[in-house]
Amino acid sequence: VLSSSERGQSFVSKSREVDTVVTALHHNMDVLKKQKAMVVESMKSLYKTIHNITGAVAQATDVLNTGGGTEIAKEMVRSACAVENEGQNAWSPAIVDLGEKLELLLNAKSHP
């Protein structure tokens, strides 16, 4: 017979195999919770980066619309797309690629 405490963390059974399986399941659940937290933090970081890029694109558009130089606009976008600790996020290459594509777009704007 299997019984559990209020939190479900302690089990008493007559079978060591069941105890081993339950312990492994709890360990796996803890690992999954940690992975979930890492994914959530990564998504928050991605959101912040995208938000910064959209703000820089808006500012660069204002610079271009008011007759400012393309180089200033490109630097704004380049700065926003610079990824800190590039290898730490799975989405870093996509942000770098986005920055390069935006720069190509701004280059096309400066050479009509």
N, C-alpha and C positions, 0 to 999 in steps of 0.2 A: 504494500500500500504506500502511496506517495502522498506526502503532505507538504505544505509550503507555509512560510511565514507571511506576514502581511504584505511585504514588499516583493515577495516571490523570489528572493535571492537564496534562501536556505531550504534545502530539501532533505527529507529523510525517506529513504526507501529501503527495501530489502534486497535491492539489486544494485550492485556496483556499476553495472552497465548503464542502467537508467541514470544514476547519479552522474556518470561520466558524460552522457549525452546532454543532460540538463546543464551541466557546467559548461560544456562546449557551446551550447546554444546561448547561454548568458554572455560568454566571452565574445561570440560572434555578434551579438546584439550591441555590445559595448563598442566593438570595432566599427560597426555600421553607423552608430551614433556619431563617432568621431569623424568618419568619412563624410557624413551628412553635414556636419558643422564646417568641415573644410570646403565642401562644395558651396555651401551658403556664403561663406566668406569670400570665396573666389567670385561668385556671382555679384556680390556687393561691390567688389573691386572692379569687376568688368563694367558694372553699371556706372560707377563713378568715372571710370576712364571714358566711356562713351559720352557721358554727360559733359565732361571737360572738352572732348573733341567737338561736340555739337556747339558748345559755347564758342570755341575758337573759330569754327567755321562761320558762325554768325558774325563774330567780330571781324574776321577777314573779309567777309562780304561787305560789311559797313565800310571798311578801309577802301576796298575797291570801288564801291559806289560813290565815295566822297573824293575819288581821284587819287587816293593813296597808292603807293607803289606795290607792285606785285610781290617784290621781295619781302616787304613787311608782312603781307598776307601769308606768304609761304612760311615765313619764320613762325608766325602764330600757329599755323596748322602743324608744322614740324614739331614744335615744342609740345603741343597737346598730344601728339601721337608718339612721343618718345616714351618707351615703356621701361620703367624701372624694373630691375631684376628680371630681365626678359625671359630667362629660362624657367622661372618659377611658375608661370601660368600657361595653361594649355592654349589660351586665347591670344597670347602675346604675338605670335607670328601674324595673326589676322589683323591686329591693330597696326603693326608695322606695315603690312601690305596696304591697309587702308590709307595710312599716311602717305605712302609712296604714290598711290592712285590719286589722292587729293592734290599732291604736288604736281603730278602730270596734268591734272585738270587746270591748275593755276598757271602752269607753263603754257598750256594751250590758250588760256585767256590773255596772256601777255604777248602772244604771237598770233594775232587774228588772221 
